């Protein structure tokens, strides 16, 4: 029963992460297209809040559920090449989110709020914000690719060629007693 609960937490975490990433991007792009500073500031605030509420909770659930399952099933996390590759891809996506995307989002929120409260600030706001939004969108797509690739590997558990490093050839996961 413990394994199933951990698996549920792990899958729920992934749903929260992927859902937050995709819906935040959609609503931000739609708000930016209006070119209405008030709407853009409001949407940017919600993107930042959604990242902290849903993405962070999703990350915590994904990691705790995944490592919890590995512990309960007594699985060596580097024994399976798809599992090692998934962890690496998840880490790469998270690093991009933390180092590149979050700082852009916070800067955009500050600048959008400033522009929304001052006509003088709004005059120079749109072009800078649009450039920053393009950067955010490109890096957001780049960060999403390894996340989706990790999700695929976790579902498909493919036999992968041996990777130079700690990941040996894939073997089936042990069956967890229920």
C-alpha positions in Angstrom: 0.0 0.0 0.0 2.8 2.4 0.8 4.3 2.0 -2.7 0.9 2.8 -4.3 0.6 6.0 -2.2 4.1 7.1 -3.2 3.3 6.3 -6.8 0.1 8.4 -6.6 2.1 11.3 -5.1 4.8 11.0 -7.8 2.2 11.0 -10.6 0.2 13.8 -9.0 3.4 15.9 -8.8 4.2 15.4 -12.5 0.6 16.4 -13.4 0.9 19.6 -11.3 4.3 20.5 -12.9 3.3 19.8 -16.5 -0.2 21.4 -16.0 1.3 24.5 -14.3 4.0 24.9 -17.0 1.6 24.7 -19.9 -1.3 26.7 -18.5 1.0 29.5 -17.1 2.6 29.8 -20.5 -0.8 29.9 -22.3 -2.3 32.6 -20.0 0.9 34.7 -20.0 1.1 34.7 -23.8 -2.6 35.5 -24.1 -2.3 38.4 -21.6 0.8 39.7 -23.4 -1.0 39.8 -26.7 -3.5 42.3 -25.3 -0.7 44.9 -24.8 -2.8 46.1 -21.8 -0.4 46.8 -19.0 -2.9 46.1 -16.3 -3.8 42.7 -17.7 -0.2 41.8 -18.3 0.8 42.7 -14.7 -2.1 40.7 -13.4 -1.2 37.7 -15.5 2.5 37.9 -14.7 1.6 38.0 -11.0 -0.5 34.8 -11.4 2.3 33.1 -13.4 4.7 33.7 -10.4 2.1 32.6 -7.9 1.2 29.5 -9.9 4.9 28.5 -10.1 5.2 28.7 -6.3 1.9 27.0 -5.6 1.7 24.3 -8.3 5.2 23.9 -9.8 7.0 23.9 -6.4 4.4 21.5 -4.8 4.6 19.3 -8.0 8.4 19.2 -7.7 8.2 18.2 -4.0 5.6 15.5 -4.7 7.5 14.2 -7.7 10.8 13.9 -5.9 9.5 12.6 -2.6 7.2 10.1 -4.4 9.9 8.9 -6.8 12.6 8.5 -4.2 10.1 7.1 -1.8 9.1 4.4 -4.3 12.8 3.6 -5.0 13.4 3.2 -1.2 10.3 1.0 -0.6 11.1 -1.1 -3.7 14.9 -1.2 -2.8 15.8 0.1 -6.3 19.2 1.5 -7.0 18.4 4.8 -8.7 21.4 4.5 -11.0 21.0 0.8 -11.9 18.5 1.6 -14.7 19.7 3.8 -17.5 16.2 5.2 -18.2 15.8 6.1 -14.5 19.2 7.8 -14.4 18.6 9.6 -17.6 15.1 10.7 -16.3 16.6 12.2 -13.1 19.3 14.0 -15.2 16.6 15.5 -17.5 14.4 16.5 -14.6 17.5 18.2 -13.0 18.3 20.0 -16.3 14.7 21.3 -16.6 14.7 22.4 -13.0 18.0 24.2 -13.3 16.8 26.1 -16.3 13.6 27.0 -14.5 15.4 28.1 -11.3 18.4 30.0 -12.9 16.8 31.4 -16.0 13.0 31.4 -15.9 12.2 32.4 -12.3 14.4 35.5 -12.4 12.9 36.6 -15.7 9.4 36.1 -14.2 10.1 38.1 -11.1 11.7 40.9 -13.2 8.7 41.0 -15.5 6.3 41.1 -12.5 8.2 44.1 -11.0 8.4 46.0 -14.3 4.7 45.2 -15.2 3.5 46.4 -11.8 5.6 49.6 -12.1 4.3 50.2 -15.6 0.7 49.6 -14.5 1.0 52.2 -11.8 2.8 54.9 -13.8 2.1 56.3 -17.2 5.8 57.4 -17.5 7.0 53.8 -16.8 4.4 52.4 -19.2 5.9 54.3 -22.2 9.1 52.4 -22.3 7.7 49.2 -20.8 6.2 47.4 -23.7 9.2 46.9 -25.9 11.5 45.7 -23.1 8.8 43.5 -21.7 8.2 41.9 -25.2 11.9 41.2 -25.6 12.0 39.6 -22.1 8.8 37.6 -22.8 10.4 36.2 -26.0 13.4 35.1 -24.0 11.1 33.6 -21.3 9.1 31.7 -23.9 12.2 30.3 -25.7 13.8 29.2 -22.4 10.4 27.9 -21.2 10.2 25.7 -24.3 13.8 24.6 -23.8 13.1 23.7 -20.1 9.9 21.8 -21.1 11.6 19.5 -23.6 13.8 17.6 -21.0 10.7 17.5 -18.6 8.6 15.9 -21.3 11.5 13.6 -22.3 11.8 12.5 -18.6 8.1 11.8 -18.5 8.3 9.7 -21.6 11.3 7.7 -20.2 9.4 7.1 -16.9 6.3 5.8 -18.7 8.1 3.8 -21.5 11.1 2.5 -19.4 12.9 1.8 -22.7 16.0 -0.4 -23.1 18.6 2.2 -23.8 22.1 1.9 -25.1 24.7 2.0 -22.3 25.7 5.6 -21.5 29.2 6.4 -20.6 29.0 6.9 -16.8 27.1 5.4 -14.0 24.1 4.0 -15.9 24.4 0.3 -16.7 22.2 -1.6 -19.3 18.5 -1.7 -18.4 17.1 -4.6 -16.5 13.5 -5.0 -15.4 12.5 -3.3 -12.1 11.8 -5.7 -9.2 8.2 -6.4 -8.5 7.0 -4.8 -5.3 5.1 -7.0 -3.0 1.6 -5.7 -2.4 
